Amino acid sequence: IERKRGLLKLAKKLPVAIYSNSDTSDLLNVTYKGSVDYWTELPKVFYGSRINLNFTIPNIKSGIPLRVWDVLGSGGFLLTNYQAENPMYFKEGEDLVSFYSREDMVEKAVYFSEHEEERMRIAIHGKETVEKHHSYEVRMHQMMEVLKRFL
């Protein structure tokens, strides 16, 4: 419900498209694009979209959703709801942009739709951060360091 409300509110100010295999007929003024293949097409959608939105479902109180990693790793600009863990891994306004309410989301989406250079700088920095600090190689090394403590 929160996602739908956010998309409907945003669609009053900007063109909004959604890629989904769910029924979106109640999302007036939101362009339905159908579903795309996760492995081959979704990274292209994230990279090619001016603004990618992430809404973490309300019952998830902590953690960073896979969508955040997918968008940033694809080189897309991410506007996401704030999660307490975001600052542990990403710099606000450098890697991604967080919103705190529907109104804040719309305001920031409008701002970044009008500020191409800033939006691209953040998208590029977010991708570089994921590649440098959050690759499988980095994670495996971190896991091995943790395991060494127990051996």
Secondary structure, DSSP 4 states (H G I P E B T S, - for coil): -HHHHHHHHHHTTS-EEE--SS--TT-TTEEE-----TTTTHHHHHHH-S-EEE---TT--SS--HHHHHHHHTT--EEEE--TTHHHH--BTTTBEEESSHHHHHHHHHHHHH-HHHHHHHHHHHHHHHHHHSSHHHHHHHHHHHHHHH-
